[in-house]
Amino acid sequence: MQAAILSLLLLGALSEGQALHLIHLPATGNVAENSPPETSVHKFSVKLSASLSPVMPGFPLIINSSPLTEAFRVNWLSGTDFEVVTTGKEQLDFETGPRIFDLQIYVKDDVGVTDLQILTVQVTDVNEPPEFQGNLAKGLDLSIVEGANPGFLYQFEAFDPEDTRQNIPLSYFLIPSSENFTMSNNATLFSTTEFDFEAGHRSYHFVVEVRDSQGLKASTALRINIVNINDEVPRFTSPRRVYRIPEELGPGTIVANITAEDPDDKGFTSFLLYSITTVNNYFMINQLTGTIHVARRLNRDAGELRQNPAISLEVLVKDRPFGGQENRKQITFIVEDINDNPSTCTKFTFSIMVPERAAKGTLLLDLNKFCFDDDSEAPNNQFNFTMPSGVGSSGRFLQDPAGSGKIVLIGDLDYENPSNLAAGNKYTVIIQVQDVAPPYYKNNIYIYILTSPENEFPLVFDSPSYVFAVSELSPARTRIGQVHATDKDLPQGDIVYSISTGGASLQYPNIFWINPQTGELQLVTKADYETSPVHILRVQATNSEDSSSVTVTVNILEENDEKPICTPNSYFLAIPVDLKVGTNIQNFKLTCTDLDSSPRSFRYSIGPGNINRHFTFSPNAGSNVTSLLLATRFDYASGLDKIWNYKLLVYITDDNLLSGRKRAGALVETGTVTLSISVIPRPTTVVTTTPRPRVTYQILRKNVYSPSAWYVPFVITLGSVLLLGLLVSLIVLLAKAIYRHCPRKTGKHRTSLVKKGEMKDAKRELVVETIQMNTVFDGEAKDPVTGAIYEFNSKSGARRWKDPLTQMPKWKESRPQEAVTGEGTKPPGGSDKERDGLSSKAQAEDAGPGSRNQDGRPSTPKERNPALKSQASPKLHPEK
């Protein structure tokens, strides 16, 4: 027993002499500034403890640093060899950053033996090239307004990281060198010449280089743009100033194209604005393109253009709507006359009476007094006359001199001359007035020359009376006949026919028309036999000296052109369903008349609507009165009949007396009658009868929808939809108002933190309230016991685990008292009491900064958040 005790004491002594510790630490290591990631800083080893337990995975590690940094980490080399290297997460800068870092390196083996040593890292200085700051390092764009005086442009500035006080001078260079720009020793850029955007370069490209005393250099791109300004007057490029245009050009026709250019912006003439400053009504200009269009008709032959065909305009070109540069140009349009007006006369028909004994050489007519040409200039306004032609004119009339328009008598107009009799003593001379310039417009002139005779014989019709016949179906302008009157006087003059009396009706004042020259009688409109079968006219014939009249009788031939008309034209009937076949339905009868047909010519038939042929007329032909009969009984029981309301279309045709062959080519007229018949099922009708006339009256009340009243259901449906939408919207508004003004119920009788019976015993208990705050954590530290990293606020003392899921150490059942848990984390081997104790302790530690109110006084239980009081374990302040 004593030997065993001695052995245990000896093993304990040996284990205490061989504990786990770090070799080559503490130590000092050097690293150059701006070192890349994985740069070696210091190598060290771990001497295992006597139990030879290996180092835990993840150890050794840097648990804290002064100042805080993430620039270093520990890399594993072998089982006991390790190396501190740079991470690249933070830039090591000798000039601006910390130069010495104290790293706490912590190691732990599998049995929980630990060691902690300090590695001091010194950042060494390295010469760095100078650099341009900010956006200047990405390049620089400068702009110079053309015409600006040479001088200062820009002051460059570079920074040498080695010269924090900026005492060491830097050298600046402009590459390539230029005679237009220069760079001074103090990095000032100057221009040495005056730039012209239109004549020279529009941009320059350089590289600005800066060097330190040891030859290290940096560069940035420089682009200098020459800014164009509006300093040049637009110049017209269209040299033409006088434009000759023909008259009568249509509106919109382009007559000129004024072009200009802006030396400030060559190749972009679309930016110039054109306008016409002269007030005129004939032309307009497109302000963007400079094309001049015709605005209204150019008539050279009327108005001010007839006196002065030249139109002068001033064209203004500007390079911007307001202000800017402008230029003006005078142009002239000369409107030239074209032959657009034909030679015309005040009249083109002349009638001349010439005595039969007129002497040869007598001037009958001078056409120059009646004809003219509206064109303004010769030869467009000049014309002449062609040689006369026409019936009977040859050898009797001549134009003398030729083309003069003077008609002269050269022949004999004696009525007794047989040649004159053959001509009828009426002569027609046709002559043309014609332009002498293309397109040689021409017009015909008709000259009627009559010889005035002596009145020896009266005017007499060929017949003492005339009788004609015409069908009443003949259309207007139908020829009826012709009357003719003669006068034996030589020469015979023109006879004019007219209707003096007769030929009127109630609808039309004139039914007939007679050709005044030929005496041909025609219809003006259709004649109606039924209105007036005979018309007696009085036709009068008149010449220059006498008149005569004759009676003309026109008989109208009757035709079948009237439709049968029946009464009633439409009717509503109601019949019982069990009416006997052959019964005259309500004693209904049709009485028909036709103005041009016999009562025996009517034939009756029923068109659409007579389903199953229930109805017929008797007699169906040969009479103007017929009765409606029930032909077949109704059968609704077997389903043969399905409709109760019938709408019959009755046809009345006046072709009964015609044979089948004649009926195909004869004129047949058809009238129609509409009957509405409602079948009344028994015993739904109430029949009121009176014995004397033995007429049965059936009163049927029903709601019949008419297709013409389609808007009634539409309006009702639309109103219902609108009313329903209004009701739904009111319900939604009411629900929102109830929800807004009626508070919601909250839970009652919540369990208090301290029971009533336990208030006296709770004097020594510490109530801890954790308040969540927006805390800025400006420090980090590593818990020496657990090895977990936490963040803290140096002013308030608030702290939180940095990464509780990955950095919390494993809990051992052998040492539960060393565990510190966060929210939702439990020691695996700890009992509930131990956890309660740890929770109370953590609450007591965290209660300091979180248990005070806004005024800095200790907060009372009423001021604390009851939701936080119910938490079973302490929480580190979360970051929001």
KAVEN-V634962 format. One record per residue. N is the residue number from 1. OMEGA is omega in degrees with one decimal (NA if undefined). NEAR is the number of other ideal C-beta (glycine too) atoms within 10 Angstrom. Layout:
BEGIN
{{N,OMEGA,NEAR} {N,OMEGA,NEAR}}
END
This chain:
BEGIN
{{1,178.9,5} {2,179.1,6} {3,179.7,7} {4,178.9,8} {5,179.2,9} {6,179.4,10} {7,179.0,10} {8,178.6,10} {9,-179.9,10} {10,179.3,10} {11,178.5,11} {12,179.4,10} {13,-179.7,9} {14,-179.2,10} {15,178.2,13} {16,-179.7,9} {17,-178.4,8} {18,179.2,13} {19,178.3,14} {20,175.5,20} {21,-177.1,16} {22,179.3,21} {23,-176.8,12} {24,173.6,14} {25,-1.2,21} {26,-177.8,13} {27,178.7,17} {28,178.9,11} {29,-179.3,18} {30,175.0,11} {31,-178.6,21} {32,177.8,14} {33,-179.6,18} {34,178.9,14} {35,179.6,19} {36,176.8,8} {37,179.2,11} {38,173.8,12} {39,-177.7,16} {40,178.8,13} {41,-178.3,21} {42,177.3,22} {43,178.6,15} {44,-178.5,23} {45,178.2,14} {46,174.5,23} {47,-176.0,13} {48,177.7,17} {49,-177.2,17} {50,179.5,14} {51,-179.1,14} {52,176.5,10} {53,-177.6,15} {54,176.8,14} {55,179.8,19} {56,176.4,18} {57,-177.9,7} {58,177.4,13} {59,-8.7,21} {60,179.1,23} {61,179.3,18} {62,-175.8,19} {63,179.7,19} {64,177.4,19} {65,177.3,21} {66,-4.8,13} {67,-179.9,10} {68,179.8,13} {69,172.5,18} {70,-176.0,12} {71,-175.1,23} {72,171.9,24} {73,-178.5,17} {74,175.4,22} {75,177.6,12} {76,176.8,14} {77,177.0,12} {78,-177.4,7} {79,-177.8,11} {80,-177.9,15} {81,-177.0,13} {82,-175.7,25} {83,174.2,15} {84,-177.8,24} {85,175.5,20} {86,-179.6,21} {87,-175.4,13} {88,179.6,14} {89,177.8,11} {90,179.6,13} {91,177.1,12} {92,-176.4,23} {93,-177.0,16} {94,-173.7,19} {95,-172.2,14} {96,-176.2,9} {97,176.4,15} {98,-179.2,17} {99,179.9,14} {100,176.8,11} {101,172.9,23} {102,-175.9,13} {103,175.5,25} {104,-178.0,17} {105,-174.3,27} {106,-179.9,20} {107,-178.3,25} {108,178.6,20} {109,-172.0,19} {110,-179.4,13} {111,175.1,14} {112,177.4,14} {113,-174.3,18} {114,172.9,17} {115,-177.4,19} {116,-179.9,17} {117,-176.3,18} {118,171.6,15} {119,178.6,24} {120,-178.6,15} {121,178.2,24} {122,177.4,13} {123,-178.1,21} {124,-176.2,12} {125,175.8,13} {126,179.6,14} {127,-177.2,11} {128,179.9,18} {129,175.4,16} {130,-178.2,22} {131,174.6,16} {132,-173.9,19} {133,171.1,9} {134,-177.1,8} {135,178.3,9} {136,178.5,16} {137,-180.0,14} {138,-178.7,9} {139,-175.9,13} {140,173.8,18} {141,177.4,10} {142,178.4,15} {143,178.8,11} {144,177.6,20} {145,179.9,12} {146,-179.3,18} {147,179.9,13} {148,180.0,14} {149,177.4,7} {150,179.5,15} {151,-175.2,8} {152,177.0,10} {153,-173.9,19} {154,176.6,16} {155,178.6,10} {156,178.7,21} {157,177.5,15} {158,-176.1,25} {159,175.7,16} {160,-179.1,23} {161,-179.4,19} {162,-175.6,18} {163,-176.9,16} {164,179.4,11} {165,178.3,5} {166,178.1,11} {167,-176.8,7} {168,-178.8,12} {169,175.8,12} {170,-178.6,21} {171,-178.7,15} {172,-177.2,20} {173,175.5,16} {174,-174.7,17} {175,-9.0,12} {176,179.0,8} {177,-177.0,10} {178,177.2,15} {179,179.9,7} {180,-177.5,16} {181,177.4,20} {182,179.7,15} {183,-179.6,22} {184,-179.5,13} {185,-179.6,9} {186,172.7,11} {187,176.5,17} {188,-179.5,14} {189,-179.4,21} {190,167.7,14} {191,-175.3,20} {192,-178.4,11} {193,176.5,12} {194,-172.1,13} {195,176.2,20} {196,-175.9,13} {197,-175.2,21} {198,-172.0,15} {199,-173.3,8} {200,178.5,13} {201,179.5,13} {202,176.3,12} {203,178.9,11} {204,-177.9,18} {205,-179.9,10} {206,170.3,21} {207,177.5,13} {208,-176.0,23} {209,176.6,17} {210,-178.1,23} {211,174.7,18} {212,-174.6,21} {213,-179.5,14} {214,174.7,10} {215,176.3,8} {216,-172.0,15} {217,174.3,16} {218,-176.8,19} {219,175.1,15} {220,-177.2,19} {221,178.4,13} {222,174.0,23} {223,-179.3,13} {224,-179.1,22} {225,175.8,14} {226,-175.7,20} {227,179.6,13} {228,174.8,16} {229,-177.0,12} {230,-177.7,13} {231,-178.9,14} {232,178.0,17} {233,176.0,15} {234,-179.0,24} {235,176.3,12} {236,178.1,18} {237,176.1,11} {238,-173.5,14} {239,-171.7,6} {240,-179.2,10} {241,-179.2,10} {242,-179.1,11} {243,175.6,15} {244,-176.5,11} {245,178.4,17} {246,176.8,13} {247,175.3,18} {248,171.7,16} {249,-177.7,16} {250,175.7,9} {251,-178.7,12} {252,179.9,9} {253,179.3,12} {254,-178.4,12} {255,179.2,18} {256,177.9,18} {257,-179.5,12} {258,-180.0,22} {259,178.5,16} {260,176.7,20} {261,178.6,17} {262,179.3,24} {263,178.0,16} {264,-173.9,20} {265,-176.2,18} {266,177.9,10} {267,-179.0,7} {268,-178.2,10} {269,-179.3,17} {270,179.1,10} {271,176.8,12} {272,-178.1,25} {273,-176.8,17} {274,176.6,20} {275,176.6,14} {276,-177.2,17} {277,-179.5,9} {278,178.2,13} {279,177.9,6} {280,-178.9,13} {281,-171.0,10} {282,-172.7,18} {283,171.8,20} {284,-175.5,17} {285,173.9,20} {286,-172.8,13} {287,-179.6,14} {288,-175.6,12} {289,-179.6,15} {290,177.8,23} {291,-180.0,15} {292,-177.3,24} {293,173.5,16} {294,-177.3,19} {295,-179.6,14} {296,-174.2,11} {297,175.6,13} {298,-179.7,23} {299,-177.3,17} {300,-170.8,22} {301,-178.9,19} {302,175.1,11} {303,-175.0,8} {304,-179.6,10} {305,178.0,18} {306,179.2,16} {307,-177.6,7} {308,-176.6,9} {309,-177.6,19} {310,178.2,10} {311,-179.0,20} {312,-179.3,12} {313,172.3,21} {314,-179.5,12} {315,179.4,22} {316,174.8,16} {317,-178.7,26} {318,179.7,20} {319,173.2,21} {320,-175.7,13} {321,-177.6,8} {322,-178.7,5} {323,177.8,9} {324,-178.3,15} {325,-179.2,17} {326,178.9,15} {327,-176.4,16} {328,-179.2,11} {329,178.0,14} {330,174.9,11} {331,-177.2,21} {332,173.5,12} {333,176.0,22} {334,-178.4,14} {335,-176.8,24} {336,-178.9,15} {337,172.6,20} {338,-179.3,18} {339,-177.9,20} {340,179.0,16} {341,177.0,21} {342,174.2,17} {343,-175.9,24} {344,180.0,16} {345,178.4,17} {346,171.3,8} {347,-176.4,10} {348,177.5,14} {349,-179.5,10} {350,175.9,18} {351,-173.9,9} {352,172.3,15} {353,-178.1,12} {354,176.6,18} {355,-175.5,11} {356,179.3,18} {357,177.8,11} {358,-176.4,15} {359,176.1,7} {360,-178.0,11} {361,178.3,10} {362,176.2,12} {363,-178.1,10} {364,-174.6,16} {365,173.8,19} {366,-175.0,13} {367,180.0,18} {368,179.0,13} {369,-175.1,10} {370,-173.2,16} {371,-177.6,19} {372,177.1,15} {373,-174.8,22} {374,178.6,15} {375,-168.9,25} {376,-173.4,21} {377,174.1,16} {378,2.5,11} {379,-175.4,13} {380,-178.8,22} {381,-179.6,19} {382,-178.6,14} {383,174.9,26} {384,-176.2,14} {385,178.5,22} {386,179.5,16} {387,-179.7,11} {388,174.4,19} {389,179.1,12} {390,-176.1,16} {391,175.2,12} {392,-176.5,19} {393,-176.7,20} {394,178.8,12} {395,-179.5,10} {396,-175.3,20} {397,-177.2,24} {398,173.0,19} {399,-174.2,19} {400,-7.1,12} {401,-175.6,9} {402,178.2,11} {403,-175.6,13} {404,-177.7,14} {405,179.9,20} {406,-177.8,17} {407,-174.1,26} {408,175.9,17} {409,179.8,19} {410,-177.6,13} {411,-177.2,17} {412,-179.3,14} {413,-177.9,22} {414,-177.2,16} {415,-178.1,17} {416,177.7,9} {417,-177.5,15} {418,178.5,8} {419,177.0,12} {420,175.8,22} {421,178.2,14} {422,178.9,9} {423,-179.8,18} {424,-177.5,16} {425,176.7,23} {426,-173.2,16} {427,178.8,23} {428,177.6,15} {429,178.8,24} {430,-179.8,15} {431,-178.6,24} {432,169.8,16} {433,-168.4,25} {434,175.7,16} {435,177.1,22} {436,-179.4,16} {437,177.7,17} {438,4.9,10} {439,172.1,10} {440,175.6,12} {441,-179.8,18} {442,177.0,15} {443,179.0,16} {444,175.2,11} {445,-178.8,24} {446,-179.5,14} {447,178.3,22} {448,-178.0,15} {449,-178.8,24} {450,175.8,18} {451,-178.4,22} {452,-178.4,17} {453,173.0,19} {454,-176.4,10} {455,-178.8,13} {456,-176.2,10} {457,178.7,12} {458,177.8,13} {459,-173.1,22} {460,174.8,15} {461,179.5,20} {462,-178.5,12} {463,179.2,13} {464,176.2,8} {465,-177.7,11} {466,175.7,21} {467,179.1,11} {468,177.1,17} {469,-179.9,12} {470,179.3,21} {471,178.6,16} {472,177.0,19} {473,-178.8,15} {474,-178.1,17} {475,177.3,9} {476,179.8,11} {477,174.6,10} {478,179.6,15} {479,-179.5,13} {480,-178.8,21} {481,-177.2,16} {482,173.9,16} {483,-178.1,23} {484,178.0,15} {485,-179.0,24} {486,176.1,15} {487,-176.1,22} {488,176.6,10} {489,176.3,18} {490,-2.2,19} {491,177.4,21} {492,178.4,18} {493,178.4,22} {494,178.1,13} {495,-178.7,21} {496,-178.5,17} {497,177.4,22} {498,176.9,15} {499,-177.2,19} {500,179.1,12} {501,175.5,12} {502,175.8,17} {503,-179.8,25} {504,175.5,15} {505,-179.6,14} {506,-177.2,8} {507,-172.6,9} {508,177.6,14} {509,-179.8,9} {510,177.0,12} {511,-174.3,24} {512,176.7,23} {513,179.7,18} {514,177.8,24} {515,-174.3,14} {516,-179.5,14} {517,-172.8,10} {518,-176.3,12} {519,-179.6,22} {520,-177.5,16} {521,-177.5,25} {522,175.6,17} {523,171.2,20} {524,177.5,15} {525,178.8,15} {526,174.6,17} {527,-176.5,26} {528,179.8,20} {529,-176.6,19} {530,179.6,12} {531,-179.5,13} {532,-176.4,15} {533,-177.5,14} {534,175.2,10} {535,178.6,20} {536,-176.8,12} {537,173.2,24} {538,-176.6,14} {539,-177.8,24} {540,174.9,18} {541,-174.5,24} {542,168.5,19} {543,-174.1,19} {544,-174.9,14} {545,-171.2,15} {546,176.5,17} {547,179.3,15} {548,-179.1,17} {549,-177.3,18} {550,179.1,21} {551,178.9,16} {552,178.7,25} {553,179.7,14} {554,176.0,24} {555,179.5,14} {556,-179.5,21} {557,-176.4,13} {558,175.5,15} {559,179.0,14} {560,-178.4,19} {561,-179.8,16} {562,177.7,18} {563,172.6,19} {564,179.0,25} {565,-175.0,14} {566,174.8,22} {567,-3.5,11} {568,179.6,13} {569,175.2,12} {570,-174.3,10} {571,177.1,17} {572,-178.2,11} {573,174.7,18} {574,-176.8,20} {575,176.4,24} {576,-176.3,18} {577,-176.3,17} {578,179.0,11} {579,-176.4,16} {580,177.7,8} {581,179.7,11} {582,-178.9,10} {583,172.4,14} {584,-173.1,12} {585,178.9,17} {586,-179.4,17} {587,-176.5,12} {588,177.5,17} {589,173.7,14} {590,176.1,23} {591,-171.9,13} {592,176.7,21} {593,177.6,14} {594,-174.8,20} {595,-175.7,15} {596,179.5,18} {597,178.6,22} {598,175.7,12} {599,-179.9,16} {600,-177.5,12} {601,-175.7,21} {602,175.0,28} {603,-172.5,22} {604,175.5,24} {605,-179.6,15} {606,-178.3,21} {607,-177.1,10} {608,175.8,8} {609,-179.6,17} {610,-176.9,19} {611,-179.0,13} {612,173.3,15} {613,179.7,9} {614,-170.7,23} {615,177.6,22} {616,177.5,18} {617,177.9,21} {618,-5.2,13} {619,-179.8,12} {620,177.1,15} {621,172.8,16} {622,-178.9,15} {623,177.0,20} {624,176.8,18} {625,-179.2,12} {626,-177.3,24} {627,177.3,16} {628,-178.5,26} {629,171.7,17} {630,-174.6,18} {631,179.6,16} {632,-177.7,13} {633,178.3,14} {634,-179.6,19} {635,178.2,12} {636,-175.8,13} {637,-178.0,8} {638,179.5,6} {639,178.4,7} {640,177.6,12} {641,-177.9,18} {642,-177.7,8} {643,-178.1,11} {644,-178.4,14} {645,-178.7,12} {646,174.7,20} {647,-173.3,13} {648,174.5,20} {649,-174.8,14} {650,178.4,24} {651,176.6,14} {652,-174.8,23} {653,-176.7,20} {654,-178.3,26} {655,-174.1,21} {656,-175.5,18} {657,-178.7,16} {658,174.9,18} {659,-177.9,9} {660,-178.7,7} {661,-179.6,8} {662,-176.9,10} {663,-178.3,13} {664,-177.9,10} {665,-176.9,8} {666,175.0,14} {667,-177.3,12} {668,177.9,16} {669,-176.3,16} {670,172.9,13} {671,-177.3,19} {672,174.8,14} {673,-179.9,21} {674,178.8,14} {675,174.3,22} {676,-175.9,15} {677,178.4,23} {678,179.1,17} {679,-176.5,19} {680,176.3,18} {681,-180.0,12} {682,-4.3,8} {683,-171.1,8} {684,-176.5,9} {685,175.9,17} {686,-175.4,10} {687,176.9,12} {688,-175.4,9} {689,171.6,10} {690,-170.2,9} {691,-169.1,6} {692,-179.7,5} {693,-179.1,9} {694,175.8,8} {695,-179.3,10} {696,177.1,14} {697,177.8,12} {698,-179.4,16} {699,-178.9,9} {700,177.7,13} {701,178.4,6} {702,179.6,9} {703,-177.4,4} {704,178.7,7} {705,177.7,9} {706,179.1,7} {707,-180.0,5} {708,179.9,6} {709,-178.4,9} {710,-175.7,10} {711,-177.0,9} {712,177.3,10} {713,179.5,10} {714,-179.6,10} {715,179.9,10} {716,179.9,10} {717,-179.6,10} {718,178.7,11} {719,179.3,10} {720,179.4,10} {721,179.7,10} {722,179.3,10} {723,178.3,10} {724,177.4,10} {725,178.1,10} {726,179.7,10} {727,179.3,10} {728,179.8,10} {729,177.6,10} {730,178.0,10} {731,179.2,10} {732,178.6,10} {733,178.4,10} {734,179.6,10} {735,178.4,10} {736,-179.8,10} {737,178.5,10} {738,-178.8,9} {739,-176.4,9} {740,-174.0,8} {741,179.8,7} {742,-177.3,8} {743,179.4,6} {744,-179.3,5} {745,177.9,6} {746,-179.4,6} {747,-178.7,5} {748,173.5,5} {749,174.5,5} {750,-178.2,9} {751,-179.8,6} {752,-178.8,11} {753,-177.6,12} {754,178.9,13} {755,-175.1,10} {756,-177.7,6} {757,-175.4,7} {758,-176.6,9} {759,-177.8,10} {760,-178.6,6} {761,-174.6,10} {762,-177.1,12} {763,-176.0,6} {764,179.9,5} {765,-178.2,10} {766,177.8,11} {767,-176.0,14} {768,177.0,22} {769,178.0,20} {770,-178.7,23} {771,178.0,17} {772,-176.9,13} {773,172.3,15} {774,-172.6,8} {775,175.2,20} {776,-179.2,12} {777,-174.6,17} {778,179.6,11} {779,176.8,13} {780,177.5,17} {781,-180.0,17} {782,179.4,20} {783,-176.1,18} {784,-176.7,12} {785,-175.5,13} {786,-176.7,18} {787,-179.6,20} {788,-179.5,19} {789,175.5,19} {790,177.8,21} {791,-178.7,20} {792,174.8,18} {793,-173.5,17} {794,-178.1,10} {795,-175.7,10} {796,-178.3,15} {797,178.7,14} {798,-178.5,20} {799,178.2,19} {800,174.8,18} {801,-178.9,21} {802,179.4,16} {803,-170.2,10} {804,-175.6,17} {805,-175.4,8} {806,-174.2,9} {807,177.8,17} {808,-179.9,18} {809,177.8,18} {810,-179.6,9} {811,179.7,18} {812,179.3,14} {813,-176.1,9} {814,-176.6,9} {815,179.3,12} {816,-176.4,16} {817,-179.3,10} {818,-175.1,14} {819,173.2,22} {820,-173.7,20} {821,171.5,20} {822,-178.7,17} {823,176.6,15} {824,-178.9,8} {825,-177.9,14} {826,171.3,13} {827,-174.9,19} {828,-175.2,10} {829,-175.3,13} {830,177.0,18} {831,-178.9,10} {832,179.9,8} {833,179.5,8} {834,179.0,14} {835,178.1,17} {836,179.4,13} {837,178.7,13} {838,-179.9,20} {839,-179.6,16} {840,179.6,15} {841,178.6,14} {842,177.8,19} {843,-179.7,20} {844,180.0,12} {845,-177.1,13} {846,-174.2,21} {847,-174.3,19} {848,-175.0,12} {849,-175.4,15} {850,-175.8,22} {851,178.4,19} {852,-179.8,15} {853,-175.6,12} {854,-178.9,7} {855,-179.1,6} {856,179.0,6} {857,175.4,9} {858,-176.8,9} {859,178.8,17} {860,178.5,10} {861,179.5,12} {862,-177.0,6} {863,-177.0,13} {864,-178.8,19} {865,-178.4,12} {866,179.3,12} {867,179.6,8} {868,179.6,14} {869,-175.4,15} {870,-179.0,10} {871,-174.5,14} {872,-176.7,8} {873,-179.6,18} {874,178.3,22} {875,168.7,17} {876,-174.8,20} {877,178.0,23} {878,177.3,13} {879,179.4,12} {880,NA,7}}
END
